[in-house]
């Protein structure tokens, strides 16, 4: 049995994250010691490692929930897991395309820099007026603002 600290250290996950995963049902509630300390079986480490790896690959929590549900039933077809992975791959490719467009726009802005004063700065000018921006697909994108 592992304490929450040892579980987190073994999986490379912070304690508050483990508690959150329990709260949203990705990890089952652990047993408690006589002193009310959380005690996790080895299977919890496997499950937490699965979740962490899926998060590292960018899977959203709902997809991870579905994948965990599928992994709990090993006799069924893997078609659903494949579909979830394909959806994630498409999302990653779309994000890469947006990032490439943003990279090209930033390169264009920097290349047009005249190294003069702020009054003549192309970077400031483009950031202040979206109509001057060539990368149309980042307008109104929440993740572009993050």
N, C-alpha and C positions, 0 to 999 in steps of 0.2 A: 504494500500500500504506500502511496506517495502523498505527501502533504501538497498543498496548492503551490507553495514555493518551489518544491523539488520538481513538481510536474511542469511548472512554467519554465524552470531552468532547463529541464531535459528537452522540452519541445521548442525552446526559444521564444516563448510567449509570455507577456507580462501578466501578472496576477489579475489586474482589473479586466483584462481581455478574457481571461478564463471565466471570471465571474459573469461577464457579459454573455459569453457563449452559453453558460448555464441558464441565465435569465431568459434568453431567446430560444432555448431548447435545442441548441446544437450539441451541447454536452449534457448528459443526464446528471441529475442531482447526485452528488457523492454521498457516501456514508459519512457519518460523523463519529468522532471519538467521544469518549466520556467528557472531555473538555470542550466539546462542540467544534473541534478542528476538522476541516474537510479532509477526507481520506479517499484517495483515488486508486482504483485497480490499474494494472498494467494496460488494460484495454482502453482506458481513458487517454493514456499517452499516445497510443496508436491513432485514436480518433482525433485528438488534438493535433497531432502531426499531419494527419490528412487535411484537416481544416486549414492549418497554416500553409501547407504546400498549395492548396487550392487558392487561398488568398494571395499567395506570392504570384500565382499565375493570373491573378486578376478576376477570378470568378466572384460574382456577387453572392451575398449570403443566401439568397433564395435558391440559387443554383447549387450551392454547397449543401443546403438542406436536402435538395432533391437527390444529389449524388450520394449523400450519406444514407438516405432512405434506400436507394438502389443497392448500396454496398451491404446493407443489412439483409438483403435478399439475394444471395449469390447465385441462386439457381436460375434466375430469369435472364432474358436476353439483354445484351449490352446496348441495344439500339437506342434506348433512352439516354444512356450515358454518352454515347457517341453524338447524339443530337445536341445535348447540352454543351459538349466540347466544341462542336461545330459552331454553335451560336456564339460562344466565347471567342473562338478564332475570328469570326466575322467582326465582332466588336473590336478586337485588337487591331485587325486590318483597317477598319474604319478610323480608329484613333490614330494609327500610324499615318494614314493618308492626310488626316487633319493636321497632324504634327509636321508632316513634310510641307504642306501648304503654308503653315505658319513659319517654318524655317525659311522657305523661299521668300516670304514677305519680309521677314526680318533681314535677310541677306540683302534684299533690294533696298530697304530703307537705309541700311548701313552703307551700302555701295554708293548711294546717292548723296551721302554726307559730303558737304563742301568744306568741312573743317573750319567753318567760319564762326559766327556768333549764334546764340540761341535764336535770335530773330530770324535767321536764315536756316535753321536746323530742320532737315527733312524728317528726322525721327519725330520731333515734336509736332511738326505739321501733320504728318500722317496719323499719329496717335490722336490728334485733335479733330480729325475729319475722316470718318470711315469711308467716304466716297473716294478718297485718294488711295485707298488700300486695294491691292490686287487680290488678296486672299479673301474671297467672299465667304467661304464656309466657316469662318470663325466668328462672324457677326452673331451676337446674341447666344453664344455658346457658354453655358455656365462654367464648364471646366476650363475654358480659355481664361476666365477671370480668376481662377484659383491659383 
